[in-house]
Amino acid sequence: MIILGDSMLVNSKNMLEKARLGGYAIPHFNINNLEWAKYILEECEALKVPVILGVSEGAKRYMGGYHVISYFVQGLIKDLNLTIPVCLHLDHGSSVESCKEAIDAGFSSVMIDASKYSLEENIKMTQEVVTYAHPRGVTVEAELGRVGGEEDGMADAVYYAKLEECIFFSQQTGIDSLAPALGSVHGFYKGEPHLQFETMKAIRDKLSIPLVLHGGTGIPSDQIKKAISCGITKINVNTDLQSVWSNAVREYLDNDKLVYDPRKVIGSGERALKERIQEMVSMFGTR
Ligand code: 13P
């Protein structure tokens, strides 16, 4: 078990609180491998902005496990001499066990996503995670309603979070941040997103904890800014960076049929990825 006190990581509490007071959002970028983490960290260090590295359970399986990720991220912070706050966060933890495993491996923040269960079950599971996480200095995010998208075969199903449930849920669980599903979807949108700004604002006015926007890909900049003005303080982005990176790598491979060095292939997406991070950070007002 890794004790967070010895860790190079920070939880999301201070960075999100500062963002909430400052009227900007902290970027949450999902990582897929070592290079991805390195590029994001390097760019955020260059921009001097705090960052949350998100790890889905699928990405965790792909990379080998929570320990692998926790160690290489902390190794990067040390070897790259980073000075920015870095939070390592489990994205959409599907069970209490999964959250505990990530915490034991040194993650500084977790999301328990029990939004597909009944409100009672969601509260119970979230309470269990909070009880385990808080004494260990780890912050907890939870979700209410349902973000649409392709995962779980959910297609475009979206269930909006309700104000009263958000209040009750956060009182019952003591979570540190809440992701109320209000019309955003994971992956690309078919047509324009329709975010429920009025409900977002109402939740912001009633809750003192930071609000999280999932499905940050494909939301026009004016809607992102409006969401931030309605209380969003953390924005999760995955597909956008994947797509930007893949396009750059595809172009590189199309132009060089002989290249075989994986460092060149993977690295050919670095510049595009970093440029996109810069744009996002400026859109989120983080910088
Ligand atoms: P996108 O893939 O739509 O950017 O969503 C990412 C996300 O919400 C991760 O939790």
Residues whose N, C-alpha, C, O or C-beta is under 5 A from the ligand:
A	BS01	13P	D91 V185 H186 G187 H214 G215 G216 T217 N236 V237 N238 T239 D240
